[in-house]
Amino acid sequence: MTDVRERDGHRCILCEKGAGEVHHVISRGRKKAYPEVNDEHNLVTLCPDCHRKVANQAGRFECLEYLIGLYGREWYLQREPWAQVLRRGNAGG
């Protein structure tokens, strides 16, 4: 997870404050069904305040949009539940 913090410049991807927390866009609890949850494609760096705020669908979408900017949309469109987050986000939340 250190690589994720380095990738994000040790800053919150949402507010750009210094950050040290790593957030799983798709919950770690879904690892059995989706082993990729610990992959860099699913992790972002957040400050504690933003980490508390992104627990909802809109927050997941915002984090996912950041990751798409880094890795491209194709990876996410081909995998559930990431594609599901994108569909809901594009529908307005």
BELGI-V830754 format. One record per backbone hydrogen bond with DSSP energy under -0.5 kcal/mol. CO is the residue of the C=O (numbers start at 1). NH is the residue of the N-H. E is the energy in kcal/mol with one decimal. If there is no record, write none. Layout:
co->CO nh->NH e->E
co->CO nh->NH e->E
This chain:
co->1 nh->5 e->-1.7
co->2 nh->6 e->-2.5
co->3 nh->7 e->-2.9
co->4 nh->8 e->-2.1
co->5 nh->10 e->-3.3
co->6 nh->9 e->-1.8
co->8 nh->11 e->-1.1
co->10 nh->19 e->-2.0
co->12 nh->16 e->-1.5
co->17 nh->12 e->-3.2
co->21 nh->23 e->-0.5
co->21 nh->46 e->-2.9
co->23 nh->25 e->-0.6
co->23 nh->44 e->-1.9
co->25 nh->27 e->-0.6
co->27 nh->30 e->-1.8
co->28 nh->31 e->-1.8
co->30 nh->34 e->-2.7
co->34 nh->37 e->-1.8
co->35 nh->38 e->-0.8
co->36 nh->39 e->-2.1
co->39 nh->42 e->-2.4
co->40 nh->43 e->-0.8
co->42 nh->25 e->-2.8
co->44 nh->23 e->-3.2
co->45 nh->13 e->-2.4
co->46 nh->20 e->-0.6
co->46 nh->21 e->-1.6
co->47 nh->51 e->-2.5
co->48 nh->52 e->-1.6
co->49 nh->53 e->-1.1
co->50 nh->54 e->-1.4
co->52 nh->55 e->-0.6
co->53 nh->56 e->-0.6
co->56 nh->60 e->-2.0
co->57 nh->61 e->-2.4
co->58 nh->62 e->-2.2
co->59 nh->63 e->-2.2
co->60 nh->64 e->-2.6
co->61 nh->65 e->-2.5
co->62 nh->66 e->-1.4
co->63 nh->67 e->-1.9
co->64 nh->68 e->-2.5
co->65 nh->69 e->-1.7
co->66 nh->70 e->-1.0
co->67 nh->70 e->-0.5
co->67 nh->71 e->-2.9
co->68 nh->72 e->-2.5
co->72 nh->76 e->-0.5
co->73 nh->77 e->-2.3
co->74 nh->78 e->-1.5
co->76 nh->79 e->-1.3
co->79 nh->83 e->-2.8
co->81 nh->85 e->-1.9
co->82 nh->86 e->-2.1
co->83 nh->87 e->-2.5
co->84 nh->88 e->-2.4
co->85 nh->89 e->-2.6
co->86 nh->90 e->-2.6
co->87 nh->91 e->-1.1
co->88 nh->93 e->-2.4
co->89 nh->92 e->-1.4
